[in-house]
Amino acid sequence: MNKKNLSERDICSKYISPALQQAGWDMMKQVREEKTFTDGRIIVQGKLHTRGKSKRADYILYYKPNIPIAIIEAKDNKHAIGDGMQQALNYADILQIPFVFSSNGDGFIFHDKTGQSTPMERELTLKEFPTPDTLWEKYLKYKGITDEAPRKLVAQDYYAEDTEKSPRYYQQNAINRTMEALAKGQNRILLVMATGTGKTYTAFHLVWRLWKAKVKQRILFLADRNALLTQTKNGDFAPFGNDIMHIIKNRKIDKAYQIYFALYQGLSGNEDTKNVYKEFSPDFFDLIIIDECHRGSAAEASAWREILNYFSGATQIGLTATPKETKDISNISYFGDPIYTYSLHQGISDGFLAPYKVVRVDTSIDSGWRPTAGLKDKYGHEIEDRIYNLKDYDRSLVIDGRTQLVAKRVTNYLKATDRFAKTIVFCVDIDHANRMRQALINENAEMVLKHKHFVVKITGDDELGKQELDNFTDVEEQCPVIATTSKMLTTGIDTKMVKLIVLDANIGSMTEFKQIIGRGTRLREADGKVYFTIMDFRKATNHFADEDFDGPPVQVYEPKEGESVVPPEVYQSENEAGEVENMTENAPEAATGTALPPDVGIEGDDEPAKPKKYYVNNVEVTIAHERTQYYGANGQLITESLKDYTKKNLTKGYASVDAFRSRWNDAEKKAELIKELAEQGVLLEALREEVGKDLDGFDLLCHVAYDRPPLTRKERANNVRKRDYFGKYEATARKVLESLLEKYEAEGITAIEQGSVLRVQPLNNLGSVMELVEAFGEPEDFDRAMIELKKEIYRTA
């Protein structure tokens, strides 16, 4: 047997796997072959989407399930023994695996990222592959875990009864890094994970392992919304069983349970009698999970701060997608630097989160509007003479025409895409949310007649609206479709099917912006949710260009004169002005939902006080400019034109039109090449919508990137017909090729490459698949004819 003739999989089965077995690795429990650990980025082009390549390791070795310690990249024997090392090191960085191997079947190259081996990278024979215990001991030494109890803790089993679901690689990273930190005595821990990446599922596995190890027996899960408590207890934490779990309600304490779920505001209050957490002794809990830990109060004496101080002896783990870091507010000063961070950008790149496209809409009054002298609003108040702009609209000046324009544009978008696409419209305040609801009802009157809850307002003051929240978030419920809100839906609500996020609020806080974007990032591919759209009327998406949008959290602390340069240990979170929705926001509302005239001031003033808002209904507002931007291959919005973006990316890979033509003609499946180009940032389908739907894909790209005159598919098909290419074929075979050419002309080259092309119209009218293939002779004759047809379509002369 010549080893050089063996495939990569043959090398694995005949050489690498036997070497692992000989070294004592359990092939069923400790070894995963061809392990795919990402799903592949979703690439959006117009209304279409495709998946990029997923990442797959040839071997991942685990000391125990979900505790990976080594990775092997295999190559066939025509490669050198170390040719897979670069790729293996790249995967090892992502998976946080310290021991890296490459093999071609002759032996192994071993790279020790812990620095314990000298030299760091060396060659091993097949018989010298390390045993599981050898690598585990090196791993523990590298982590600084030497005592017996910590060693047992980091090796504690995961929950394993759910065979259909196991933690993704980044969840494993978060859980294992936290267990290691706890094993070394760290009691304040921060995990940063993008919205939709399974923070509570990660918390469940953490709590399960700690509880099973009998290290943490009384656990408090703190949140700030009732929906989160029920969702967590009945969902991810369900394997614990109801006998040991309890949701604290109505300030009634029962100490008979082991795992408690509570709202921080349900445990504390302004009056000492409401601070029911004090009914527990300070050492009652040994673990506290703080969900959405960026929220809560920024004050030193806040409810969360009081509770956490009271149970200061407990291990405290903060979970958030957006750690709050400003000069006044810091999660990091309390918890320390994040143990692990999994960002929105990484989640989208891995294909676990939905990407987005942005529709930026500018109106005719965005740059400013100034009232004419003495102009009064519709309630008779003279409008202050100054220039009003986006920061003022709906906060101090209401222009009905603008509200109606936004409602109309949102409705038109839904009509053009999916009328029942779940939509959240973020407004300036409750008054604005109410007026927007009314405008959207008027624009969607025919749908509201059929579905009374087609449009709802979900705000903190509206009990009827809040009752519709469960229906809005339920994947199975069709209505409500559109929800207007101010702050209530910014965070902590699992809105799985939201496909459209409308920004008609001024969003100054990066934390709030990230949370709002997170309402759309959940992926539901089976239900048709693969991406979402952000429609921006306030230029809020400029935050995407901010380097802090998806960067690591950095603590900001500015000590005053005489203060220590060391940041104070203050648990801080979201409490900026206007960030907590309540009943005192601006104009009061009538029972009918129609805004009443605003409060004009305090009775008895010598001069009339200015109203909180002016309401103007006679200003014409139009759309001045609209542009759609896509999520690029580098994780940033494409801000240049699609034409320029395509030209830059295509010419980067193919310097000349001849080089690109050669690659196009050599591609056996054009669909695979188009997918490959999409991963490199060449968005053919999106470009087609902008430049020309009837152009052949090859011509479209050559026209944009190399300034070549394009041909339509019809022109290319006619060129083939003029050359009488089909004359050499018999009647049935000729009809098959003529029908394929017609299909190309109507639908494009990828339509005739599909394996089922002979089973669909118009081909299926000519005979069965077998009959059509036999018209050419043997199957390989049909394949050869298909290759020749595609070459004929793209002939230059």
N, C-alpha and C positions, 0 to 999 in steps of 0.2 A: 504493500500500500504506500503510495507516494503522498506524503503529508501535504505537499504543495498543491495537490489537486483537491484537497478537502475544503468544504465551505466553512464559514465562520461557526455555524451551528455544529458542524461535525467536530471542529476543534474543541468546542465547549463540551460536547457529550463524550468524546473519546479521551480527552486529556485534562481539561480544567476541572470538570465535575468529579472525576475519579480522584484527582489530587486533593480536592476539598474533603471528600469522604475519607480518604486515607488520613487526613489531618484531624479527623474527629468531628467534622461539621455535620449536623443533622440536616439532611437535604430537604426534609419536610417542614421543619420548624425554624431553622436558622438561615436557610438559603432561599432567595427569591431570584429566579432567572428571568431575563427580559422584563424587568420591572419598570413599568411606565409610571412616572411620578408627577407628570403634568399633563393637562388635557390639550394643550396647544392653543395659542392665542386666537380669539375670534376676530376676524378681519371683516369690517363692515364696508360695503361699497354700495352706495345708494340704498336700495331696499333689500339688497342681497347680502349674504355673508358666507364666509368659509372659515375653516379651521386651519391654523398654521400647524407646523410639526410639533408633536408632543416630545417630551424628553424621556428617554428610556435607557436605563442602565442594564448592561448584560448580566451583572450579578450585584446584588446587595446582600451583605452578610449581617445577621442580627445576633447579638448575644442572647436576647430574648425577643419575642414578637414586639415590634414597634420600637426597639432599641438598637438602631443600626450602628455598626462600628467599622465596617470595611466595605469597599466597593472594588469591583473588578471590571475593566474594560477589555473585551476580547477582540482579536483580529484573526483573519485567516493567516496561514503560514507563509504566504507570499509577502506579508508585512514583517518588519523587524519586531522583536519582542517588546520594545517599548513604545511602539507607534500609537498605542491607545492612551498613553499617560496624560497627554494634555487634556483630552476630553474627560478622562476620569477625574482629573484634578478640578476641572470646571464643575462637574457634577458633585464632587465631594464638598466644594465650597457651598453650593446650594443646599445640600443635604446635611451639612455640618458633620461630615464623617472624617475622622482623622487618619485612617489607614487606607492607602490607595495602591491598587495593583493594576498592571497591564500584562497581557499574555498573548502569545501567538501559538501556544501549545508546546513550545520548547521549554518553557520555564516561566518565571514571573519577574517583572521589575517591581520592587516594593518601595513606595515613597511614604515615609513616616512624617506626617505633618506635626506630630507632637514634639519633634526634635530630640527624642530619646535615643534614636538609632544613629550610629556612626558607621559609614556615611549616611546621610539622610535618604539617599536613593541608591539601592543596590540590587543586584541580580540574585534570584533564588532558583534552585532547581525545583522541579515539580514535587519532589519529596520533601522539600524544606518549607512548604507553606505552613504558616503559624497555626496553632490550635486555637479554638475559641477562648480557652482560659488564658493562653499567652497574651492574646490581643486584649482581653478584658482587663487583665492586670496592668498592662501598659496604659490602657484607657483610664483606669481609676487613678493611677499614679499621675497621669497627665492632668486630671481634674483635681488633684489634691485631696482625694477621698481615700483615707487609709484605715480609719477605725471600723470595727465590725458593724455597728448600728447604721452609720451612714452608707456603708457598702450594701447592706440589705435593703435600705430604703430606695436607692437608685435602681436596684434590680427588681423592685416590686412589680408584680404582674399588672398589666392593663386589664380593663374589663374586656372580656373576650367572648361573651355569649351571643353578641350580635354578629353573625357570620357575614351579613350583607353589607356591613358598614364598619370601616376602620379609619383611624385618624389619617388625614393627608400628611404629606411630609412636613409641612410647615407647622401643623398642629403637633406632630411628634417633636419637632424642634422646640416649640414653646413649652410643652409638657416636660420633656427631658431636661431642658436647661433649668426649669423651675425646680424640679426634683433635686437636681445637683446643687442648686443654690441653697435650698432648704437643708440638704444633707450637710452643707458646710456652715449652717447656722444663720443664714440670712433670713430676716423676718419681715422685711418690707420689700415687696416685689411688684414691678410694673410690667405688664404685657401689653404691647401695642399691636393690634391686629385690625386690618381694614374691615369696615362694615361688610357683612355678608360672608366672612371667612370662618364663622363658627366659634366665636369667643366662648359662648356658654357650653358648647360641646367640648371644647378644650378644658373648660373649668370642671366639667363633669369628670373627665378622666383624671384630672389632678386630684379632685376630692376623692374619687374612688380609690386611687392608689394609696393616698395618705390614710384614708379610713380603713382600708383593708390591712395596711401595715400597722394599724393601731397607734399611729403617731398623732393623728388628729381625729378626735371622736365626737366633738361638738362643734358644729360648723354653722356660721351665720352667712347667708347670702343676702347682701344689701343691694337694693335697687331704688329707683325713684318713681316707678310707675307700676300700677297694679298688673297691667297686661304682661309685663316682664316676669313677674313672680309666678303667675299661673302658667305662663308659657314655659318657663324653665322647669318648674316642679313636674308638670304633666308631660313635658317633652324630653329634653336631654337627661334630666335627673330621674326619670321614671324607674330605671333599674333598681334604685334604692328601695322602692316600695313605699306605700303610704304609711306603713306602721311606724317608720322612724322619721318621716318628714312632716313639716307643719308650716303653714303660712300664718303669721301673726296678724290678726285682724282686730279692729275695734279696741286696740290697746289692751287686749286680754292676753296674759302671759301664762303659758303652760310649760312647765319644765320637764315634761315626761318624754320629750323627743330628742333626737340627736342632730338633725339637720333642720335649720329654720330659714324661712324666707320672709323678708320684711322690707317695708318702705322705711327709709330713714325718717320721713316725716311722721310715720306711724309709730315710731319708737320715741319721738322727742317732741317738744313743743315749747312755747314761750313761758308757760307756767311749769313749775317744778313737778306738779302733780301729773303732767302729761309726759314726763320723761320716764316712761315705763321701762326703758332699758335698764334702769337702775334696780329693777326687781331681780335682775340677774346679778350674781356676784361678779366682780371684775375679772375673775379667772374662770368664769363659766365656759366661755368659748375659747378654743385654742386655734381656730382658723376663721378668718373673715374674708369673704370674697366681695369686693366692691365693684359692681357692674357699672359701666358707663361712668368711670370715676372722674371724668373731666367735668361732670355736672355737679350740682349741689351749690353750696354757698361759699363765697370767697372770704367771708368774715372769719376771724380767728375763733369766734364763739359759735360758729355755724353748727347745724345739727349733725352733719357728718363728722365734723371735727370733734364735737363733744363725744359722740359715740365711739369714734376710733380712739380718742384719748382714754376714755373709760375702760375700754378693752385693750389697753396698750400692750398687755402681755401676750396677746394673741398674734399669730402670724397673720399679716394682712396683705392680700394680693389684689392689686388694682387692674381692672380690665378696661381698655378704651381703644377706640379707633383714632382718637385725636387728643393726645395729651395736651393739657393747657399750659402754655409757657409764655407768659408776658412778664413785664417788670413787676406786676402786682400779684400775679397768679401763677402758681407752679405746682404741678404734680411731681416733677422730678425731685424737688427739694424735700418732698415728703417720702416718696417711695424709693428714690434713687434712679439711676439710669435704667432704661428698659432692659430686662433680661433678654428679650427677643422682640424684634419688630418685623412684621409682615405688612408691607405697604400696599396701597391701592394699585400702584404701578406694577408691582410684582404679581399681584393677584390677577390683573388683566393680562399680563404677559404670559402667565402660566395657564390661562384659560379657565380659571376658577371664578372669575368675576366678569360681569358684562361690561364691555367697552361702551363708549358713548360717542355721539356726534353732537355738535353744538350748532344751533340755529340762532344767530345773532340778529336781532331786529332793532333797527334804529327808527325812531319816529321823527316827524317834522318838528317837534318841540323839544327834542333831547338836548340840543345845545342851549336852550333857554327860551323862556316866554315872559314877556313883560306886559302888564295890563295897561290899557289906555288910561289917561288921567281921569280919575273919578269913577272908574268902573266898579260896579257893585256886583257881589256874588248873588246867587239865586235866593239867598235869605236876607238880602238887603244890606249886607256889610260891605263897606267900601274896602276894596282890596289894596293892601299896602303896596306902594309903588316901588318895586325893585325887580330884578331879574330872578325868576324862579327856574330851577333845573331839576335834574333827576333826584337829587337829594331832598327836594322839597315836595315832589309830587306824591300825593296821598298821605303825606305827614303834615304839611302845613297848607297845601293847596291841592284841592281835588278838581281834576278836569274830567268831566263825565265822558267826553269824547275819547280821551285816552283809554279809560277803562273799557269802553265799548270796543275800541280798536283791538286791544289785547284779547278780549273775549272772542272777537270775530276771527282773529288770526289763529288762536288756539283751536277753535272749532273747525276752521278750514283745514288745519293740519290733520285733525282727527278724521275728518271726512275723506281726506286724500290717502290716509294710511290705514287706520283701524279705528272705527267709530267707538269701539268698546275698550280701547287701550286705557288702562288705569293711569290717571293723571293727577298730579298734585300741583296746585298753583300757590306759590308762596307769596304772601302779601305783606304790606308794611305793618298793618295792625288789624285788630278785629273788625273795625269799621270798614277798612279796605276789603277784607275777606268777605264781608257781608255784601258790599256793593259788587264785588267781582262775581259772587255767587249769583246775584240777581242778573247781571249782564250775561253770564254764561247760560242761565236758564232761558233768557230771551233768545239767545242765539241758537239754543238747542231745544226750542219749544216742542217740536214734533217728537223728540225723544223723551222729553219730560212727560208728555201726555201718555206715552206707553209705559214709562218707568219713572214713577214719582220720585225716586231717589237717585235719578241719573246724575244730578248735581247736588252736592251737599256742602255745608260749611262745617268743618271740624275744628273747633276752637275751645279753649278752656272754659268759656262762659256758656257754651251751648250743649245742654244735656242731650237733646235730641240728636244733634250732630255726633256727639261722642258715642251714642248708642249705635251709630252706623259704622264706627271704627272697625269693629270685628268683621263686618261684611266687606268693608273696603280692603282689608288685608287678606281676606279669605280667597285662596286661589280659585275655589269652586264658584264663588258668588260673582255674578256679572255686574251687579250694581251695589254701591255707587260706582260710577265711572270717574267723575271729576270731583275732587275734594279741594276746596279753598281753605287756606289756613294761614296763620301767622307764625307761631312758634311751635305749636303742639306736635307737628309731625316732623320736626327737624331731627329728632334722635329717638332711639329706643323703641321704635315701632317697626316691626318686621313686614315691610311692604314688598313682598316677593315679586308681584306682577306689575309694578309701576314701570311704564314704558315712556312716559313723558313727564319731565319736571320743568315747570314754568317758573322762571325767576322774575317776579315783579316786585321785589323788595330790595332795599339797599343792604348789602351784606358786607359789613366792614370786618367782621371777625373771621379769620382763617379757620378757626375751629368750627364755627357755625357753617361755613361754606363746605368744609369737608363732610360734615354730618349730613347736610342737605344732599350733596352729591351721592352720599352713601345710601340714600333712599332708593336709588335706581340700580345699584351695582349687583344686586342679587341675580343669579343666573337660574333660569328655569327653561332649559332647552326643550324638554319634553312638552312643555306647555306653550312653546312658541316665543319665549322671552330670551333673546340672545344678545340684545343690545338695548340701550335706551337713548332718548334724545333730550337734550337740555335746550329749552327755548328761553333765551335771555333778552329781557327788555330793559335791563338796568346796567349793562356792562359788568355784571358781577363775575362773569367768566374770565375777566382779566386776571382773576386770582390764579388761573391755571398757569399763567406765565411767571408767577411768583416762585422764586426758588424754594420757598418754604412750603409750597403746596404738597409735595410728596417727599420732602427731605426728612432726615432724622430730627426728632424733637430736640431743641436746644434750649436749655434753661436761660431765662433772662432775669437778671437781678441787678438792681442799681442801688447800692447802699448809700444812705444819706450820711451827712457829716456826723461822725461819732459812732456810726453803726458798724458792726462787724462786717468784714468783707466776705465772711462765710454766709451763704444763703440760709435764711431761717428755715427751720423744719416746720413749715406750715402747709397743711393740706388745703389746697386752694382749688377752686374750679369755677365753672361758668356762672357769673352773676353780673355781667356787664349790663349797662343801662339798656332797658328795652328787651333783654334776652329772656325774661321770664314772663310768660303770657298770663295776664290776669284780667280782672273785671274793670280795671281803671284805665284801660287804653282808650284814649281819645274819645271820639263822639259816642255818646250813649245810643242805644238802639231801641226802637219801638218793638212791641210784641209782634208786629207784622214783619219785622226784619228790615224795614226801611230806615235809613239813617235819619235821625232828627237833627234839627239845627244844633250846632255845637254850643257849648256853654260859653257865654260871652264875657264872663268875668265875675268879680265879687260885687254884690249889691252895695251901693253906697260910695263907690269910687267917684272921685270928682270928674274924671274923664272916662269915656267908654273904653273898656278894655278890649284888646284885640281878641277875636275869636281864636279858638285852637286851630281851626281849619277854615279856609275859604272854599266854597263849593261853586264851581263855574260850569255852566252847561251850554255855553254858546261858542266854544272854541273848536274849530275844525282841526282834526289831527289825522295825519296820513302816515303811511310807511315810507320812510325816506330811503332805506337801504336794508337789504337782507342778504345774509351769506351763511352757507352751511360749511362747517369745518369738521374734519374727520380726525379720529385718534390715530396718530402716526406710529410707525414701527419703533420709534425711539421713546414712545410713551408720552409724547407731547402733542398738542393740537397742531395740525397743519395750518400755519398762518399765511403762507404764501399761496398763490393760485395753484390749483391742481395741475395745470399745465406745466408751470415752472417746477413744481415738486416732482412730477413724473420725469421731466427731462433731466433733472439733477440725479435722480436715483437710477434711471435707466442707463444714462451715459457713464455713470460710475462703474457699472458692471460691463457695459459694452461700449467701447470707445467709438465705434463706427457702425454705420447701418449694415455693412457687410458682416460684421461680427455678430450683430443681433439676428440678421437673416439666417446666418449659418446655425445659430443656436435654435432658432424657431423651427427651421426645417429638420434639424436633427432630433427634435423632441418627438418621440413616438406618440405621446399623448399631450396635446396642446393644453389640456385642462391642468395637467400637472405643472407645466411650465408657468401657466397663468397664476396658479396657486403659489408657486415659488417666487414669482415676481411680486405678488401681493405681500408676502412676508418681507420683501426688501423695500416695500413702500410704493410699489407701482400699482395703483388702484384702478384697474382697467374699467370695471363696471361703473364706478363713480365718474371716471373720466368720460365714459361713453354718454352718460346723462348730460354732461356739460358741453361736450363737443359735437357728438353725432351718434345717434343710435344705430344708423344703417351702415356705418363703416365697419369693415372687417377689423378685428382686434389688432392684427399685425399692422395693418395700414394706419390705424388710429395711433398706435404707439410710434411708428416711424414718422408720421406727420408731426406729432407733438415734440418728439425728442430729436429728430434729425431733419426737420423741415422738408420732408418728402411729400409730394402731392399724394393724397390718399385715394384709394379706390373703395367704392361701396361693395358690399357682398354681391349685389346684382351685377355690377360691372365685372367682377372676377368670375362669376358663374358664366356670364355671356362670353368671356374670353375663352373659357374651356370649351363651350359649345362651338365657337367659331373654328377652333382647331380640329374639330371632328375627332376628338380623342376617343369617343365611344365606338367608332366604326369597327374596331377590331374585335368587338365582343358580340356574342350571339344575342338573340332577342331578349331572353329573360334577364341575362346578366346585364345587358345594356339598359333595360328598364330599371334594374336595381340601382345602377350607378347614376342614371338620370334622376331617379327619385332622391337619392342621397344628395346630389348636387342641389336639387330644389330645396331640400331640407336645410342644407348649408346656407343657401340664399336667404331663407326665411328666418333661421334661428342662430346661425353661426357655426363655426368649426367644431366646437365642443359637443354640439348636438349629434353629430354623426360619429363621434368617437365612443359614445356610450355603448356598452355591451348589449343593451336591450334594443338597439336602434332598429333591428329587423323585426321586432315584435310590435312596433307602434306604427301608426299611420304616417305616411302613406304606404310604407313598405309591407305591412301585414296584409294589405289587399292583393299583393302579388303572389302570395303563397306562404307556406310554412317556413320557419327558419331553415330547416334541413333542405327544403326544396330550393330556397334562394341560394344557399351556400353551394349546393351541388351544381347549380347553374354555372359556377366558375370552375368546377372540377373538385379538387380536394380543399379542405379547410384552409390549408396554407396558401392555396391559389386565391381564395377570397381575401385573406389577410394581405397578400401581395397587391391585389387590386386596390384595396383601401389605401395602402401606403402610396401607390402611384397616383390615386385620385387626389390625395392631399398635396403631393408634389406638383401635380398639374394645376391645382388651384393657386399655388404660390409661385408658379413659373414667372420669371422676370420678363420673358419675351413671348 
